[in-house]
Amino acid sequence: MMKAPVSSTAKGLRHYGLSVAIVAVVIAIKSFVLPDWSLAHPYLSFYPAIILAGWYGGFGPGVLATLLAAVALAYLWLPPLYSLRIRDVQDASGLLLFVAIGFAISLLNEARLRADRRAAAAEAEARRAKQRQ
């Protein structure tokens, strides 16, 4: 039984949706399962979310996960709590570094996805050339 082809728009929306869901899961875990630990190390648990979002979706979903995580961090875990205002220079520089690392992770995942696509295309071309012989 053949599957119907999935449009690139639907696939892209699925990747962005997965990105939002991954960040939401991390927020829930940080809020309800590890509330004390998350105040001491607010950034750490969001890195796997960015890696996963970028691994499956590439640059765009990875950046979306980074930005959603940065907003959640600023609002929920950086003082003053429940405000997007960042008071301390250390918190602002830490958040800026977090966003920069998130962008770098997303770029690396996009490069990996493109290399995978090029390898698959080269393999398909080699198979077609072999069949023509």
C-alpha positions in Angstrom: 0.0 0.0 0.0 1.5 3.3 -1.1 1.4 6.4 1.2 0.1 9.6 -0.2 2.9 12.1 -0.7 3.1 14.7 2.1 3.3 18.3 0.8 6.4 20.3 1.9 4.0 22.8 3.6 2.4 20.1 5.7 5.8 18.7 6.5 7.1 22.1 7.5 4.1 22.8 9.7 4.6 19.5 11.4 8.2 20.3 12.1 7.3 23.7 13.6 4.5 22.1 15.6 6.9 19.6 17.0 9.3 22.4 17.9 6.5 24.1 19.9 5.5 20.8 21.6 9.1 20.0 22.6 9.6 23.4 24.3 6.2 23.1 26.0 7.2 19.7 27.4 10.4 21.2 28.8 8.5 24.1 30.3 6.1 21.6 32.0 8.9 19.4 33.3 10.9 22.5 34.6 7.8 23.9 36.2 6.2 20.8 37.8 8.9 18.1 38.1 12.1 20.0 38.7 11.1 23.4 40.0 14.0 23.8 42.5 16.6 22.6 40.1 15.4 24.8 37.3 16.0 28.0 39.2 19.7 27.2 39.7 20.3 26.1 36.1 17.6 27.7 33.9 19.2 27.2 30.5 20.4 23.6 30.6 17.2 21.7 30.0 16.3 23.8 26.9 19.4 22.7 24.9 18.1 19.2 24.2 14.8 20.8 23.0 16.7 23.0 20.5 18.8 20.0 19.4 15.7 17.8 18.8 13.8 20.5 17.0 16.7 21.3 14.8 17.5 17.6 14.2 14.0 16.9 12.8 13.2 20.2 11.3 16.3 22.1 10.5 17.1 25.8 10.9 13.6 27.2 11.2 12.2 24.9 13.8 15.5 25.1 15.8 15.3 28.9 15.8 11.7 28.8 16.8 12.5 26.5 19.7 15.4 28.8 20.7 13.2 31.9 20.7 10.3 30.2 22.5 12.7 28.9 25.1 14.3 32.4 25.5 10.9 34.0 26.0 9.9 31.3 28.5 13.3 31.7 30.4 12.9 35.5 30.6 9.3 35.3 31.7 9.4 32.3 34.1 12.9 31.9 35.5 14.8 35.2 35.2 14.2 37.9 37.8 11.9 39.7 38.0 9.7 36.6 37.6 6.6 36.8 35.3 8.0 39.8 33.4 9.9 40.0 30.1 12.0 42.7 31.6 15.6 41.6 32.4 17.2 43.5 35.2 20.7 42.2 35.5 23.5 42.4 32.9 24.5 38.8 33.8 21.0 37.5 33.0 20.9 39.5 29.7 24.3 38.3 28.6 23.4 34.7 29.6 20.2 34.9 27.6 22.0 36.4 24.6 24.6 33.6 24.8 21.8 31.0 25.0 20.2 32.4 21.9 23.5 32.5 20.0 24.2 28.9 20.9 20.7 28.0 19.9 21.2 29.6 16.5 24.5 27.7 16.1 22.9 24.4 16.9 20.2 25.2 14.4 22.7 26.0 11.7 24.6 22.8 12.3 21.4 20.8 12.1 20.4 22.5 8.9 23.8 21.7 7.4 23.4 18.0 8.4 19.9 17.9 6.9 21.2 19.4 3.6 24.1 16.9 3.5 21.7 14.0 4.1 19.5 15.3 1.2 22.5 15.6 -1.1 23.7 12.1 -0.2 20.2 10.6 -0.9 20.1 12.4 -4.2 23.5 11.2 -5.2 22.6 7.7 -4.2 19.4 7.8 -6.2 21.3 9.1 -9.2 23.9 6.3 -8.9 21.1 3.8 -8.8 19.5 5.2 -11.9 22.8 5.2 -13.7 23.4 1.6 -12.8 20.0 0.6 -14.1 20.6 2.3 -17.4 23.7 0.2 -18.0 
